[in-house]
Amino acid sequence: MPELPEVETTLRGVAPVLRGRTIESVEVLRPNMVKNHPTFAKRLKGKRVLDIRRHGKYLWMELSEGLNLMIHLRMSGRLGLRKMSDAPLSRERIRFSIGNDLVLVFNDPRTLGRLWIIEGNDVIKTQA
């Protein structure tokens, strides 16, 4: 299970690249891993990443237009950056195209990780 140091390491690895980027598209390869799957990708498309932070073992991306993307890696989830031209990983579950040939990939062999969108500023109190 990713413990707090691994979550912090993940944050430090992706945050400098993500801040200020726009999510160009989202590909959900495993729908059961996201809450509100039918609208998930559509709601994130075109949103700008204002900041990404950690609260406990949760990662949250503050996005434009008052949206927040919550991420919990659970037992085997990994979040990393890859080139669009790289061959897909065997356990890729969600792909976020962020421009300049870069993709943010949520990779999870056990499919236990979860992502969901929360509206507004009161993120910490509304975690599920």
C-alpha positions as CSV (number, residue, x, y, z in Angstrom):
1,M,0.0,0.0,0.0
2,P,1.4,3.4,-0.8
3,E,2.1,5.0,2.5
4,L,2.4,8.7,3.3
5,P,6.0,9.0,2.0
6,E,5.1,7.4,-1.3
7,V,2.1,9.7,-1.7
8,E,4.3,12.7,-1.0
9,T,6.9,11.4,-3.5
10,T,4.2,11.1,-6.1
11,L,3.1,14.6,-5.4
12,R,6.6,16.0,-5.7
13,G,7.1,14.2,-8.9
14,V,4.0,15.4,-10.8
15,A,3.2,18.7,-9.2
16,P,5.8,20.9,-10.9
17,V,4.8,19.6,-14.3
18,L,1.0,19.7,-13.7
19,R,0.7,23.2,-12.3
20,G,-0.6,25.6,-14.9
21,R,-1.3,22.8,-17.5
22,T,-4.7,22.3,-19.1
23,I,-6.3,18.9,-19.3
24,E,-6.9,18.4,-23.0
25,S,-8.6,15.0,-22.7
26,V,-9.3,12.2,-20.3
27,E,-9.5,8.5,-21.2
28,V,-11.2,6.3,-18.6
29,L,-10.1,2.7,-19.3
30,R,-11.6,1.3,-16.1
31,P,-14.9,3.0,-15.4
32,N,-15.4,1.5,-12.0
33,M,-12.5,3.5,-10.6
34,V,-14.2,6.9,-11.1
35,K,-17.3,8.3,-9.4
36,N,-19.9,9.6,-11.9
37,H,-18.2,7.9,-14.8
38,P,-20.5,9.1,-17.6
39,T,-19.6,12.8,-17.0
40,F,-16.1,12.4,-15.5
41,A,-14.0,13.0,-18.7
42,K,-16.3,15.6,-20.1
43,R,-16.2,17.7,-16.9
44,L,-12.4,17.6,-16.7
45,K,-11.7,18.5,-20.3
46,G,-10.4,22.0,-20.8
47,K,-9.8,22.6,-17.0
48,R,-6.6,24.2,-15.9
49,V,-4.6,22.7,-13.0
50,L,-4.2,25.5,-10.5
51,D,-2.5,23.5,-7.8
52,I,-2.0,19.9,-6.6
53,R,-1.7,19.1,-2.9
54,R,-1.7,16.2,-0.5
55,H,-4.0,15.8,2.5
56,G,-3.1,12.6,4.3
57,K,-3.0,9.8,1.6
58,Y,-5.3,11.8,-0.7
59,L,-4.0,13.9,-3.6
60,W,-6.2,16.7,-4.8
61,M,-6.0,18.8,-7.8
62,E,-7.5,22.3,-7.6
63,L,-8.8,23.0,-11.1
64,S,-10.3,26.0,-12.8
65,E,-14.0,26.7,-12.7
66,G,-14.2,25.6,-9.0
67,L,-13.6,21.9,-9.6
68,N,-11.3,19.6,-7.6
69,L,-10.1,16.2,-8.6
70,M,-9.6,13.9,-5.7
71,I,-7.3,10.9,-6.0
72,H,-6.7,8.0,-3.7
73,L,-4.0,5.5,-4.8
74,R,-5.2,2.8,-2.3
75,M,-3.1,-0.3,-2.2
76,S,-1.4,-0.5,-5.6
77,G,-2.1,2.8,-7.5
78,R,0.6,4.8,-9.1
79,L,0.4,8.2,-10.7
80,G,3.1,9.3,-13.2
81,L,4.0,11.2,-16.3
82,R,4.7,9.6,-19.6
83,K,5.1,10.7,-23.2
84,M,2.0,10.3,-25.4
85,S,4.2,8.3,-27.8
86,D,5.3,5.8,-25.2
87,A,3.8,2.3,-25.3
88,P,0.9,2.0,-22.9
89,L,1.6,0.3,-19.6
90,S,-0.3,-3.0,-19.1
91,R,-2.3,-1.7,-16.1
92,E,-3.1,1.8,-17.2
93,R,-6.6,2.7,-15.9
94,I,-7.0,6.5,-16.6
95,R,-5.0,8.8,-18.9
96,F,-5.0,12.6,-18.8
97,S,-3.6,14.3,-21.8
98,I,-1.9,17.5,-20.7
99,G,-0.2,18.8,-23.8
100,N,3.4,18.8,-25.1
101,D,3.2,15.1,-25.8
102,L,2.7,14.4,-22.0
103,V,0.2,12.1,-20.4
104,L,-0.6,11.8,-16.7
105,V,-1.3,8.1,-16.1
106,F,-3.1,6.4,-13.2
107,N,-1.8,2.9,-13.2
108,D,-3.3,0.4,-10.8
109,P,-2.9,-3.4,-11.1
110,R,-5.6,-4.2,-8.5
111,T,-8.0,-1.5,-9.6
112,L,-8.6,-0.4,-6.0
113,G,-7.7,3.3,-6.5
114,R,-10.4,5.9,-6.8
115,L,-10.9,9.3,-8.5
116,W,-13.8,11.7,-8.2
117,I,-14.7,15.3,-8.8
118,I,-15.8,17.7,-6.0
119,E,-17.2,21.1,-6.7
120,G,-16.3,24.1,-4.6
121,N,-13.7,25.0,-2.1
122,D,-14.6,22.9,0.9
123,V,-12.6,19.8,-0.4
124,I,-11.4,18.3,2.9
125,K,-14.8,18.1,4.6
126,T,-16.4,16.4,1.6
127,Q,-14.1,13.5,1.0
128,A,-15.9,10.2,0.6
